[in-house]
Each structure stands twice: as structure tokens, then as C-alpha cells.
Amino acid sequence: MLSEQQLVEIEKRCNSGTKGPWKAYIEGENHTSGSHFIMTGIDNERGEDLEIDGALIEDYIFIANAKQDVIQLIQEIRRLKALVGE
């Protein structure tokens, strides 16, 4: 079972990276020119796009979604722990 300290450390790593949300842009799927990339941030708070040499399309999608998914998973773990009274 993950301790609260472990959750805090995971959350800190997630929040210390490039600002989210992240979204995968796949050539020919949701944009039409250039290469695959991960867009970071939104609107006025856009960060640098991330490009990954040798990554599969599925890697781009997984990595982009992990930025948001990890935070949601941490929140759900904490909610469930509160329900069982840990």
C-alpha cells in the first residue's frame, strides 16, 4: 500500500515537470503538418512542445495523458483511503 509520503513524492514529481495539461498531437490524426509532438500548457500559458525520438504513437498518447492521469489516480487513492479509514 502506498503511504501518504509516497503519494506526496509522486505528486511533487508530477507537478514539478512542465506545466500541464499535456496533449498528444499525432501527424495525420489530429493535425496535418510536421511531426508528432506533445503540446504543454494552454492558451497564454503554453510551454515548449515535447518531441520524443523513437517513440511510438502509443508512447506519445501515454506520456501526454500521464501528466493528468497520475494526479487523478492520486486523488482517487486518497478518496478511497478516507473511505476505509486508513
DRENLUM-424055 format. One line per field, with one value per residue (C-alpha): y, z, x; residue in one letter; residue number from 1. Coordinates in steps of 0.1 Angstrom, whole numbers, plus 5000, padded with zeros to 4 digits. Each point is the difference from the previous one (the first is absolute). Example, Ala and Ser with C-alpha at 12.3 -4.5 7.8 and 13.67 -1.06 7.14 Angstrom:
2
north = [4955/5034]
up = [5078/4993]
east = [5123/5014]
marpa = [a/s]
drense = [1/2]
This chain:
86
north = [5000/5035/5022/5037/5009/4979/5017/5034/4991/4988/5030/5023/4983/5004/5037/5009/4992/5021/5016/4981/4991/4980/4989/4976/5013/4972/5008/4990/4994/5034/5023/4999/5013/4994/4972/4985/5021/5006/5035/5012/5026/5019/5035/5026/4974/4978/4984/4985/4971/4967/4977/4965/4983/4964/5001/4981/5018/4981/5013/5036/4994/4982/5027/5029/4985/4989/5037/5001/4964/4998/5029/4984/4967/5016/5018/4967/4982/5026/4999/4962/5002/5024/4977/4970/5022/4995]
up = [5000/4992/5029/5001/4998/4968/4985/5009/4983/4968/5000/5004/4970/4979/5009/4996/4963/4971/5008/4987/4987/4974/4967/4974/4964/4975/4964/4977/5030/5017/4980/4965/4998/5018/5023/5031/5031/5034/5006/5035/5018/4985/4985/5015/5022/4972/5006/4976/4978/5009/4972/5007/4977/4993/5018/4988/4995/5031/5020/4991/5011/5032/5010/4992/5020/5029/5011/5008/5008/5028/5018/4996/5013/5031/5007/4997/5023/5026/4997/5003/5030/5017/4994/5016/5028/4997]
east = [5000/5013/5006/4989/5037/5004/4969/5014/5033/4983/4978/5030/5018/4969/4995/5036/5002/4989/4966/4969/4977/5018/4985/5014/4999/5004/5008/4971/4977/4994/5023/5012/5036/5032/5008/4984/5004/4985/4986/5005/4978/4971/4993/5023/5018/5013/5033/5025/4987/5015/5014/5013/5024/4991/4966/4970/4967/4988/5030/4990/4964/5010/5026/4977/4971/5022/5004/4963/4994/5025/4984/4965/5013/5016/4967/4981/5024/4996/4962/4999/5024/4977/4970/5018/5013/5037]
marpa = [m/l/s/e/q/q/l/v/e/i/e/k/r/c/n/s/g/t/k/g/p/w/k/a/y/i/e/g/e/n/h/t/s/g/s/h/f/i/m/t/g/i/d/n/e/r/g/e/d/l/e/i/d/g/a/l/i/e/d/y/i/f/i/a/n/a/k/q/d/v/i/q/l/i/q/e/i/r/r/l/k/a/l/v/g/e]
drense = [1/2/3/4/5/6/7/8/9/10/11/12/13/14/15/16/17/18/19/20/21/22/23/24/25/26/27/28/29/30/31/32/33/34/35/36/37/38/39/40/41/42/43/44/45/46/47/48/49/50/51/52/53/54/55/56/57/58/59/60/61/62/63/64/65/66/67/68/69/70/71/72/73/74/75/76/77/78/79/80/81/82/83/84/85/86]
